[in-house]
Amino acid sequence: MVCSFAFADVSQSEKDALVALYNSTNGPAWHNTWDMEQPVSRWYGVTVEHNKVVALNLMFNGLEGYLPEDLSGLSSLRILNLGFNQIEGKLPNALYRMINLEVLKLFSNQIKDSITQDIGNLVNLKYLELYNNNLFGEIPQSIGNLVHLESLNLSSNKLEGKLPQNISHLKSLRVLSVFDNQLIGGIPASLCNLVELEELVLANNAFYGQLPNELIQLTNLKTLLLSNNDFKGDYRFLKEKLPNIINFDLDVADTKSRLVTLDEEEDN
């Protein structure tokens, strides 16, 4: 257990936050561990600018344990990427106070929690990728506050309820993926406001109802995955009206799904 150390390159509160993460995720057993005799700026995955920790990238690094509340000490952090580890437990409240975050990637861990309304505090986020965890509950309405988001990926969790109407506020969104959850309801016609969307992945949920014709306004779409829901509508019409579609996943008449690639369809 590491308790304290002294170097001049970052503040004590930032050092304490990093050490708390190290201690709570079995740092000595990481694939690339930290040499506490070295300055923080030389620690694996830590980026320091102007004596501030601005990025922490420990993806695929064997972290096992939980995220500590002390993370809030990293007040200048812009990038937090802890994907593909064995992190368990809840999302700490501290995470929602890290208002300078632009990238939050905690995908492919074992986090078991709901996403609280406080996610709306992270107004500078551009990438929110929490897929492949054990998240439950509803997607909070406050997600609509994150107007700089370019990627929202919540796939492969246990999320319930409807898509929040105000997702349509995320005008910079290029990826919206909620594949493989337990989401219900119709698709809001207001999604047509997301004109930058390149990927819309809604497959493997319990969505139902008519597909909005307004989806044809999403002319930048390259991937549209809808299968294993209970949608009604003219899929073929959608594909024909979306000029850049490459991958189009649909339910055909016999209730099976297939992936259509336009290049393959041209010969039919």
C-alpha positions, 0 to 999 in steps of 0.5 A: 500500500502506497501512502504518500510521496513527494515530487514537484511536478504535480500538486499533492491533491493530484498525486493523492488521487492517482495513488488512491486509484492505484491502491483501489485497483491493485496497482502492483499487479497492473500489466504496466505498473507505476514506479513511485520513485519516478516523477508522476509525469513518467508514470505509465498512461499519465499525461502531464501538461503545465504541472497538471494531470490532463489525461489518464489512459490505462486501457488493457492494463489489468486494473481490478477493483473499484474507482475511488472518490478521490478521483475528484482530485484530478480536477484538470483531467480531460481524458479518462480511459480505463476501458478493457479492465476488471473494474467493479462497483459503482460510478463514484460521485466524484466522477460527476464533478470532473467537469473538465472531462472531454473523454470518459471511456469505461467500457468493457469493465464490470461496473454495476450502477445506474447513470445518475442525472449528475451526468449532465454536469459534464458539459464538456464531454465529447466521448461517453463510452460505457458499453459492455458493463452492468449498468441498469436503470434509465438513461437520464434526461440530463444526457441532453445537457452534453451538447458537445457529445460526438459519441454516446455508446451505452450498448451491452448493458441492462438499461431500461425505459425510453430514449430521452426526447432531449437526445435530439439536443446533441447536434454534434453527435456522430455515434449513438449506440444503445445496442443490446439493452432493455429499452422500450418505446418508439423512436422520437421523430426529433432524432432527425435533428442529429444531422451529423449522425454516422452510426445509429445502433438500436438493435436488440432492444424492445423498441416498437412502433412506426419508424419515423420517415424523418430518419431520411434526413440523416443523410450522413448515416453509414450504419443503421442497425435496427433488428430484433425490435418490433418496428414497423415501416418501409425499411427498403424506402429508408435504405434507398433514401440514405445515400451513404449507408454501408451497413443496414441491419433489418428484420425481414418478413420471416423475422430473421435479421441480416446485414445488408451491404449496398455493394452486395445489393447492387447486383440484385 
